Amino acid sequence: MSQKKAFALRIDADKLAALEKWAADEFRSTNGQIEWIIDKALRSAGRLKEEKKTKSNDSNP
């Protein structure tokens, strides 16, 4: 896994509230939800290489 870097994110209050609710509905932290959304968007756009699946990842949806 690559090293994680922190950065400030300015976001509209209504968008943050919607994001926090979405994260809670998915049983993720808000930060985890943001990472998931970015990862999905990057893969969809072909901007991020697919990782090889391991046995531990195969059980996750």
C-alpha distance (Angstrom), angle and dihedral (degrees) to the residues before:
residue distance angle dihedral
M1 . . .
S2 3.77 . .
Q3 3.76 123.8 .
K4 3.80 114.2 -90.6
K5 3.79 121.2 -130.0
A6 3.77 126.6 -157.5
F7 3.79 123.7 -133.2
A8 3.78 137.6 165.7
L9 3.79 118.2 -103.1
R10 3.78 122.4 -163.2
I11 3.79 111.2 -156.7
D12 3.78 135.9 168.4
A13 3.82 112.1 -97.5
D14 3.82 93.6 -123.4
K15 3.81 91.7 51.2
L16 3.80 91.0 48.2
A17 3.81 91.3 50.8
A18 3.82 90.8 50.3
L19 3.81 90.6 47.1
E20 3.81 92.2 49.5
K21 3.82 91.0 50.9
W22 3.81 91.5 47.5
A23 3.82 90.2 49.7
A24 3.80 91.6 50.0
D25 3.81 90.8 48.8
E26 3.84 89.0 53.5
F27 3.84 93.1 43.9
R28 3.82 91.2 -117.0
S29 3.78 133.2 124.4
T30 3.79 115.8 -107.3
N31 3.80 89.0 -109.8
G32 3.80 90.8 49.4
Q33 3.80 90.4 50.4
I34 3.81 91.7 51.3
E35 3.82 90.2 49.8
W36 3.82 90.8 48.5
I37 3.82 92.0 50.1
I38 3.81 92.6 47.9
D39 3.81 92.3 46.1
K40 3.82 91.6 49.9
A41 3.82 92.2 47.9
L42 3.82 93.3 47.6
R43 3.81 92.4 49.5
S44 3.80 91.8 46.2
A45 3.81 90.5 52.1
G46 3.81 91.7 47.4
R47 3.79 91.1 -117.4
L48 3.81 96.7 121.0
K49 3.77 126.8 54.7
E50 3.79 117.0 -120.6
E51 3.79 113.3 -107.7
K52 3.78 119.1 -130.4
K53 3.78 109.1 -106.4
T54 3.78 117.5 -119.5
K55 3.77 127.8 -161.3
S56 3.82 90.6 -96.7
N57 3.83 90.8 53.9
D58 3.81 94.2 46.4
S59 3.80 92.2 70.8
N60 3.82 93.0 53.0
P61 3.83 117.5 86.5
